[in-house]
Amino acid sequence: MVTPSTNRLRALFPILGWAPAYTRAEATSDLIAAVIVTIMLVPQSLAYAMLAGLPPQAGLYASILPLLAYAVLGTSRTLAIGPVAVISLMTAAAVSQVAAVGTPEYLTAAITLAFLSGLILIAMSVLRLGFLANFLSHPVISGFITASGLLIAASQLRHVLGITAEGDTLPRILLELAQGLNGTNAYTLVIGTSAIAFLFWVRKNLKPLLVRAGLSQRPADLIAKAGPLAAIGLSILGVVAFGLDGKGVRIVGDIPAGLPPFALPSFNPSLWLQLLPAALLISLVGFVESISVAQTLAAKRRQRIIANQELVALGGSNIASALSGGFPVTGGFARSVVNFDAGAETPLAGAYSAFGILGATLFLTPLFKFLPQAVLAATIIVAVLSLVDVTAIKRAFTYSKSDFAAMAATIALVLGVGVEAGIVTGVALSLLLFLWRTSTPHVAVVGQVPGTEHFRNVDRHKVLTEPGILSMRIDESLYFANARFLEDTIYDMVAGQPELRHVVLMCPAVNAIDASALESLEAISDRLHAAGVQFHLSEVKGPVMDRLKRSDFFDHFKGKVFLSQFEAIQFLKENAPAAVETPG
Amino acid sequence: MVTPSTNRLRALFPILGWAPAYTRAEATSDLIAAVIVTIMLVPQSLAYAMLAGLPPQAGLYASILPLLAYAVLGTSRTLAIGPVAVISLMTAAAVSQVAAVGTPEYLTAAITLAFLSGLILIAMSVLRLGFLANFLSHPVISGFITASGLLIAASQLRHVLGITAEGDTLPRILLELAQGLNGTNAYTLVIGTSAIAFLFWVRKNLKPLLVRAGLSQRPADLIAKAGPLAAIGLSILGVVAFGLDGKGVRIVGDIPAGLPPFALPSFNPSLWLQLLPAALLISLVGFVESISVAQTLAAKRRQRIIANQELVALGGSNIASALSGGFPVTGGFARSVVNFDAGAETPLAGAYSAFGILGATLFLTPLFKFLPQAVLAATIIVAVLSLVDVTAIKRAFTYSKSDFAAMAATIALVLGVGVEAGIVTGVALSLLLFLWRTSTPHVAVVGQVPGTEHFRNVDRHKVLTEPGILSMRIDESLYFANARFLEDTIYDMVAGQPELRHVVLMCPAVNAIDASALESLEAISDRLHAAGVQFHLSEVKGPVMDRLKRSDFFDHFKGKVFLSQFEAIQFLKENAPAAVETPG
């Protein structure tokens, strides 16, 4: 029986909705998808852990429990959770502020960051604050991801060259690379550059080649996705065969095999306070990335994503990551698309991947000991360069200067100052520019199109105007930020026209009038009245009118409200002498 | 000859515009107004200096040079500049954070605050940032002024009781008053309460009484305005006659006679940094108060106020105040109205008042020595209680819950935490609520009103809908904060209707589409297309359409754009079979 409480339980645990009807066919599809995703996820887990400044096993741990948590809590059938490049970069930026790389404190801080970020996501769900993510505009997110991609790629070059460097802004990274060129390890360089070349070749040419060789799309795709794993295998063989680790090639080293540990975050309040801004940004960026992917994929199959439940699912995944020695995770774009294309039907595909990664953690870690860091860096570089979206920059530039400004500021600050400064500035700037735009709305003096009841901008059309009557239209909701603008505009127009008797404000585009604007309308009415001019409104929308009627506005308002501008002009022309009053 | 450079000079120094045509009649009017304003300003200057925690002469100084500066720079003919209650309270709150009352550092900090605030105002003018003041919504400003009035009145009760207290939040002030009641000085209490009673009586009853006694309006008004001066005079006589200063009645004490000193602000960078937030808030609040008054009065005579030049004028006045030992000033409401009503014609009325205050500074200060602080407190209490506007609170409550929320938060925080916390929270909350409202706009499913070409909300009207076609209208500009909302809403609607073939979005209230919303529209179009549904737009505004055409939107957009919703439905009905495609 479906009672309200079962419904509530099902809303909180979507797995209860689909699991009872799970079929063998779905299980087969999910398993196939899981194999492909696992093959992709193993190298990524190791690489993103390195990017976050953490030991490689942390990446594996972050790809086990979080996937199980999402399978139980998530509303997307195909989203693949785990460590992703941008969030790993943000983790490194935040955690390196409070602890030194390689120390136990660094690991604890990363775990705490994941835990905090999980709590924030769940709190956002409970407080219905998911809408906050909307304030990350597309150009800001896109600029942020592009700049992060560049920054990550540049930062990984040090591993390809085999030099030590610590810079975390583009100018410093480039400077350090230039200074460190002498210290390049030749073996590392060869391994790193061949890995990059190989991975680019696989990405671009392998699949078409296999298809031409007679393979069908699906297995060709699967083999191409295994490129990074092949690079890893080959490079390990190379290192072992030629003893390259003794020749200065840095390797991953011992990775403890075994189940993910049970870990606890730090509950030190001062650490929480230090990590809070970063945790908030990671939550927001992670949520935006994750839900965008989820929506894209769900829409293709007409499935529903419930944003508020996604916050819970992502929050749960991050807490699961923290409790098992991982770091912040989110839904990854590339791997979710792979999961979808490979035919995943339910979140169990993710759970199966988790078991795949668990298998790797239990049995494959000894193999990764001799994996050169340069190869991990190469997989990162090849992956993140696809994040760089020059077209989006061009589009923003062509379409909207203010969107472009927010995007450019984000990119410049991410590269030059840091990820947090970049995204915060981008968000602040886009909000400010939006407020600025709505605070100086488009206002047109309008006249009647001859022979019609339509009124159009006098500057754009040949229209008739009535002496003594000023018709104007404002194309924006009226609220505090443009209330004074409206007053100023009207007073300015009236100041120059002593013969004026009526001002009619057309409001077809006014979707709301707040208390400030209401007072401004009253002030305009009163002041114009005192100067012998009557102030009227026309074409006020139903809901706006309802609200005005609820207030005492019409007790004071000295003008009229006309259903249409045409009606207003007709009335004022006919009643001109009566309507003209001397100042009070 | 009027050259461009003379024009620029006149814009910067409006005095050059009106002074050459100054007439004897205007001079007479200005002089009369100046006498009345001076009578009002002398007690206010002393009182607001006390409120700001400064020696009384600082109030006089702040009422001399700033008035001259405004006469040269201001665009309002009748604005009366000087110390005002709310800004004095903000000064006390800010300066007491960095120095102890009564120390030379306190005075220097107040001077520095005025200087900084002047620089900020001028910078706002140069950078055209005056629009920032628009973000102080009416309810926030009104709540701020009401709460400040209550806080000031409560804080002055200590002087009426003759007890020492230092609290600067309402709970602390009330607690200290309760604890200090035992220490009440009886003489002080008698003087203070009779002054309050007298001032309230004068304010309410004196003018009607005089008019009934046969005086005409103007002189009756003038005499009533002199009430505070009379209270001061009578109380000084009382103190001297009965030697009350020896009986625990605190008096103003020695005030140095003479010209305002030449003072310099501190140029200590850390002090500047500490005072910066307060200076910014004082600038914004002062500017909003001042320009509202200026606009109100100017509109009555159809004169123009140039907002950007007002920033310069107010900035110049504050710098003038700083350089002559004063503290932050702005245009006062009550005294400007008095100036206007008394017939002031040009800013020279203000300059004449400055000379009046200068006279008082040079010759009357010995008289003020025996002035009881309780009487100054009484004039403040009576003045600020008129700032408390309960009607505005009720109106906000009735009209708009979000405006009321911002107002209530402002009031609560000003009273409970402090003036700065209050106004910052109020502004942040009103911006957030505005963004929240526009991020969840009104969306209606619409249908055709039978027999017309109009489309209305299906929930509010009896309308016709077409099977397989979803018509919806969104009542807001589309931008980053509601882009996802739009996507979610449309996907949700589509998810439940497998028979759906077309979605038409009516856009008559969409005043702008930013880059984020553009991408959302593309995503909606693509995803619906993939699900076998065509997405169309109708009634897109001219400027919005222009911008869409400038982008590559129509290269990808799979639907159509119809001039009207009626046309859309007609077309889709006729072409239904052709328009239905299978997922791509």
Chai-1 contact restraints between the chains, C-beta under 6 A:
chainA,res_idxA,chainB,res_idxB,connection_type,confidence,min_distance_angstrom,max_distance_angstrom,comment,restraint_id
A,F131,B,S439,contact,1.0,0.0,6.0,A-B,restraint_1
A,N134,B,S439,contact,1.0,0.0,6.0,A-B,restraint_2
A,N134,B,A481,contact,1.0,0.0,6.0,A-B,restraint_3
A,N134,B,R484,contact,1.0,0.0,6.0,A-B,restraint_4
A,F135,B,A481,contact,1.0,0.0,6.0,A-B,restraint_5
A,S137,B,F480,contact,1.0,0.0,6.0,A-B,restraint_6
A,S137,B,S516,contact,1.0,0.0,6.0,A-B,restraint_7
A,H138,B,A515,contact,1.0,0.0,6.0,A-B,restraint_8
A,H138,B,S516,contact,1.0,0.0,6.0,A-B,restraint_9
A,H138,B,E519,contact,1.0,0.0,6.0,A-B,restraint_10
A,P139,B,A515,contact,1.0,0.0,6.0,A-B,restraint_11
A,A299,B,Y491,contact,1.0,0.0,6.0,A-B,restraint_12
A,A299,B,R527,contact,1.0,0.0,6.0,A-B,restraint_13
A,K300,B,A530,contact,1.0,0.0,6.0,A-B,restraint_14
A,R302,B,A495,contact,1.0,0.0,6.0,A-B,restraint_15
A,R302,B,A531,contact,1.0,0.0,6.0,A-B,restraint_16
A,R304,B,A495,contact,1.0,0.0,6.0,A-B,restraint_17
A,A396,B,A515,contact,1.0,0.0,6.0,A-B,restraint_18
A,Y399,B,A515,contact,1.0,0.0,6.0,A-B,restraint_19
A,Y399,B,S551,contact,1.0,0.0,6.0,A-B,restraint_20
A,S400,B,D514,contact,1.0,0.0,6.0,A-B,restraint_21
A,S400,B,A515,contact,1.0,0.0,6.0,A-B,restraint_22
A,D403,B,D514,contact,1.0,0.0,6.0,A-B,restraint_23
A,D403,B,A515,contact,1.0,0.0,6.0,A-B,restraint_24
A,F434,B,Y479,contact,1.0,0.0,6.0,A-B,restraint_25
A,S439,B,F131,contact,1.0,0.0,6.0,A-B,restraint_26
A,S439,B,N134,contact,1.0,0.0,6.0,A-B,restraint_27
A,D475,B,N511,contact,1.0,0.0,6.0,A-B,restraint_28
A,E476,B,N511,contact,1.0,0.0,6.0,A-B,restraint_29
A,Y479,B,F434,contact,1.0,0.0,6.0,A-B,restraint_30
A,F480,B,S137,contact,1.0,0.0,6.0,A-B,restraint_31
A,A481,B,N134,contact,1.0,0.0,6.0,A-B,restraint_32
A,A481,B,F135,contact,1.0,0.0,6.0,A-B,restraint_33
A,R484,B,N134,contact,1.0,0.0,6.0,A-B,restraint_34
A,Y491,B,A299,contact,1.0,0.0,6.0,A-B,restraint_35
A,A495,B,R302,contact,1.0,0.0,6.0,A-B,restraint_36
A,A495,B,R304,contact,1.0,0.0,6.0,A-B,restraint_37
A,A509,B,A509,contact,1.0,0.0,6.0,A-B,restraint_38
A,A509,B,N511,contact,1.0,0.0,6.0,A-B,restraint_39
A,N511,B,D475,contact,1.0,0.0,6.0,A-B,restraint_40
A,N511,B,E476,contact,1.0,0.0,6.0,A-B,restraint_41
A,N511,B,A509,contact,1.0,0.0,6.0,A-B,restraint_42
A,D514,B,S400,contact,1.0,0.0,6.0,A-B,restraint_43
A,D514,B,D403,contact,1.0,0.0,6.0,A-B,restraint_44
A,A515,B,H138,contact,1.0,0.0,6.0,A-B,restraint_45
A,A515,B,P139,contact,1.0,0.0,6.0,A-B,restraint_46
A,A515,B,A396,contact,1.0,0.0,6.0,A-B,restraint_47
A,A515,B,Y399,contact,1.0,0.0,6.0,A-B,restraint_48
A,A515,B,S400,contact,1.0,0.0,6.0,A-B,restraint_49
A,A515,B,D403,contact,1.0,0.0,6.0,A-B,restraint_50
A,S516,B,S137,contact,1.0,0.0,6.0,A-B,restraint_51
A,S516,B,H138,contact,1.0,0.0,6.0,A-B,restraint_52
A,E519,B,H138,contact,1.0,0.0,6.0,A-B,restraint_53
A,R527,B,A299,contact,1.0,0.0,6.0,A-B,restraint_54
A,A530,B,K300,contact,1.0,0.0,6.0,A-B,restraint_55
A,A531,B,R302,contact,1.0,0.0,6.0,A-B,restraint_56
A,S551,B,Y399,contact,1.0,0.0,6.0,A-B,restraint_57
